[in-house]
Amino acid sequence: MPVSVAIIYNQPARSIYSDRNEQAAEDSVMVEAAAVENALHSLGYPVSKIPLALPLKQAFAKLTQVKADIIFNLFEGFSGYPETEALIVEQMEALKQRYTGSPAAALSLALDKAATKKVLQQKGIRTPDFQMLDEATLGDFKLNFPCIVKPNAEDASHSLNAKSVVYDYDSLKKIVVEISGLYGEKALVEEYIDGREFNMTVMGNATLTPLPVSEICFTLPEGMPKILSYEAKWDTESLYYRGTLPQCPANIDPDTRRDIVKAGLAAYTITECCGYARIDMRMDENERIYVLEVNPNPDISPDAGAAIQAVAHGMSYNEFIQKIVQLAMERKFGY
């Protein structure tokens, strides 16, 4: 009997992002789920799809009904409740279910960007200097301008735009108040590195495989900060989308590739990722590599960075999906 697979993902629903014109990122999971389902069917797996929706108890109940041999985890957390991404995996672990991707601990850590950066710093991995600030603590600001201001616990570049990069205190105050007000917690403020941007997907459990490095090639009009904003990822008609195209493999020398791969593998290991994860990095004016973020269970749609890097590595999309399943089947879950 072939291994049976159940795909879990977010059931489409109106979210807090709808009023901010940022719903596209939430809706993209349907494209991802359909692509994974088609690949699994082509590979001969019996497949079922299980959309998850609030309330959380209902989602937990759905998991108890899963009869498949393995769960292909595409769940990204409920809108407005990002912590649920890890809670769903915790529930699968409690139910002793086998699943693809990273464990709950890695997902929970990566969701807290500041905590991830602290862990990386403690292990000697370069990451931009940062502070967590809100209106009440702005007086503690001690970083060097320019800075970039982000939500601490969001992915998909939510609330990231040209105004996120600030060059003076007044601009900093405005965006920190806005972000902390929107998300109900301190904003992540970090020193902005105005250099080349790279990302690399790592696959594996104990034995790790770095996929080819990708570079974001910035061709933006003068005055637009070189960042992967929300528009860059989701608005195909925007200047940011057209001016932030990836190149894979990146046009880099062997020494730069070595430094990127070394930092990416270290970040993956330190944050205890499994299966697959994408590491985002930047190079400063001295050609030093800084880890910006660790993204366990990144988007694996056919046109997403991880899949593009897999193809550059010599895998078809179906082979990429097959590898993710194999890694989950090989993994020791500790039961």
N, C-alpha and C positions, 0 to 999 in steps of 0.2 A: 504493500500500500504506500503510495506517495505521501509525503508530509503535507498535511493540510495547514493552510494559512488564513488567519483572520486579520484584516486590515482595520485598525482603529484610527479614527480621525475626528476632527471637529465638525459637528453638524452645523451647516450654515445658519446664521442667525444675525439679526440686527444687533450691533454692538456699540460700545462707546466710541468706536472709531468712525462710525457712520457720519456723525455730525462734524467730524474733523476732516472729512474727505479722505480718510485713510482706510477704507473698507477693503480695497483691492488686496492688501496683504492677507487679510483674514479669509477672503474668498478663494485665494490661490490654492488652498489645501485641497479643493475639489479637483483641480487640474492634476495635482500631485498624486492624489489617491487613484484617479482614473488611470494615470500612466503606470503606476505600480501594479494596479490590478491587471492591466493588459499585459505587462511584462510577466507577471506570475502565471497568468493563463497560458501565455506562449511557452513558458518553461514547463508546463504540465502540472502545476500545483492546483489542487482543489482550493478555491478562494471564496471567502465571504467578506463582506464589508459591514463594519459596525460603527455607525456614527454615534458620537457621544455628545450629550447636551446636559445643561444644568437642569435640575439641581445635582450636586455632586453625588448625593446618595443614589440617585437614579443611574448615574454613570457607573458607580461602583457595582450596582446590582447587575448592570449589563455585562460587566466583566466576569461575574460569577457564572454567567450562562455560556461563556465561550467554551466550545468543545474542540477547537482547533489545536494542532500540535504546537503551533508557534503563532505569536501575535506580532504582526508587522506594525510597529508603532509610528504612526504619523501624527499623533496627537500633540498639539502645540500649546495647550493651556487654554482655558476659557477666557474670552475677551473681558478684560478688567480684573481677571484673577490669574495672573501669570504663574503663581505658585502651584496651580492645579496641574501643570505639566509634570512636575515631579510627584505630586500626590497620586496621580493615576498610575505612575510606575511603581510607587510604593505599594499600592493596592495589588498590582500584578505580582510583585515580589511576595507579598503576604499570602497570595493565592498560589504561590509556587508555579506561576506560569512563565513559560519561556518567551522572550520578546527580543526584538531587534533593537540595536542602538545602545545608548548609555544607561547606566543605572540611575536611580533616583538621586543619589548623593551627588553625582556629577552634574545632573540637570539643575539641582537646587543651587549648587555652587555657581555654575555658569550664569544662572539667572541674576545673581547678585554680582554685578560687574566690579564693584569696589572690593568685595571679598575675594573675588578671583584675582584681582590685581595684587592684593596683599599677599596671597599665597604665592603668586609668581615671584614677587619681589623677595619674599623670604627664601626662595629657592635660587635666587640669583639670576632670574630672567628679567631682562629689561622690559619695562612697561612705562608709559608716560606718567610723570608725577601727577598726583590727583588729590582732590579733597571732596568731601560730601558737604554741600552747603544748602541752606535755605535762607529766607529773609532774616531770620533771627541770628544766623551765624555768619553772615556775609563779612562782618568785621574781622573774622579770623582768616580771611583770604590772604594767601602768601605765595601763590604760584606766579610764574612769569607769563605775561601776555605774549602772543595770543593764546586763548584757551578755547576749548570746545565744551559745550554744556549739553548733557544728555540725560534722559531718564535712566535710572540705575537698574531697573528691572524690566525692561522692554526689549523685544527684538524687532526684526524687520524694519529697522530705522524709523520707528514711530517717533514723531515730533522732532526729527532731525532735518534741518533745512539751513539755508544760507545764513540765517540769523543766529544759528547755533554757535558759529565761530565768532568770538568777541575779542576786541582789541583794546578795550578800556573798561574802567570800573562801572560806569553808568550802563553800558550795554550788558555787562556781566550781571548786574543787579536785575535788570529787566527780565532777562531770560531765565535766571535762577528762580525768581519769583513766579514766573509763568510755569516752568516745569514742575516746581515743587507744589504749586497750587493744583495743577492738572492731575498729578499722580499721588498726592498726599504723602510724599516723603521727600527727603533731601535730594537735590539734583547732583549728579556726578559731574564734577568740573575737572578737566584734565588739560595739561599743557598740550597745545596743538602742534603736531609735527608736520610741517609743510613739505613733505617729501614723497617719494614713490610709495605706492601702496600695493601690497601683495597679499594673496591668500593661498592656503594650501590645505587640501583635504588629506587627512590621515585615516587609513583603514587598518583594523586589526584589534586583537585582544592582547595576548602576551607578545606576539610577533607583529611588528608594525610595518606598514607599507605607506610611504609618502607618495601621493599622486603628484603629477607635474605641477609646478608652481604657476600660478596665474597672476598677472599684473593688471590693475585697473589703470587704463591709459586715459589720463585726464586731458581733454581738449576743450576746456570751458572758456567762455569769454573772460577777459581780464576783470578782476574784482570779485568773481564768484569763487568762494572757497572750494578747494579741492577735497570734497568729501563725498561719501556714498550716502546721499540724503535719501529721504523717503521717495522723492520724485525719481531719483536715479534708479531705484529698484522697481518702481511700480507705475510710473506715468510715462508711457512710451512716447508721448508727444512733447515732453519737456526738454529744455536745454540740458538739464542734468542727466536725463536718460541717454541722450545722444552724445553727451560729452564725457561719459564714464564707461567706455566699452572695455570689456576684459580681453586680454591677450593670453592665450594658453597654448603652448608653453610660453612663459615669460622670456623676453629677450634680456637675459642676464648672464654675467660671466660665471665661471665655475665657483669662484670664491663666494660670490653673493648667494648663489644657489645653496652652497654648503651651509652658510650662516642661516638662511631662511629655513632650510630643512631641519637643522639642529634645533633652532628655536621652536619650530612647530612640533617636532617630536617631543621635546621637553615639556611644552605646555600641555600637550595631549596626555602625557604620562602623569604629570604633576596633578592635573585635575581629575585623574582616574576615569577618563573617557573609555568607552568600549565601542566596538563595531565601526563607527565612523564619526568624524567631527571635522569641522573647518576651523582653521586658525587664521585670524586676520592680523596683518602686520604692516608696519611702516618703517621706512629707512630715513634716518636723519641726514643732515648735511655732511656728517662724518662717516656715512655709509654703515652706521650701526643699526641693527634690526631691533625694533620694539614690538612686542606683542600687544595688540589693542584689545582683542577679545578672543575667547574660546567659545565655539558654537557647536555643542554636541547635537546630534540629530538635526543637521541643517536641511534646508530645502533640497530634495532630490528629484525635482521635476526635470524632464529631459533638457530644458534650456537653462537650468540652474548651474552655478559654478561647480558643485561637486560632481554632477553628471558629466559636464564638459571636461573636467580634469580626468575623470575615469576613461572617457573616450580617448583623450590624449595619451593615456597610459596604455592604450591598446585594447580596452574592453568595449564591447557594445553596451547599449543601455541595459539590455536583458542580462548580460553577464554581470554588470554592476549590481543589479537587483539580486541576482543569484548569489553574488559574493556576500551581500549584506545578510541574506538568509543563512548562508553557510557559517558565517562568523557567529551568528546567534546560536546555531545548532552546536557549534564546537565549544562554545563558552561554558566555563564552569560557573554555575549560578550560586553555588554554595548551599544548596538544599540538602 
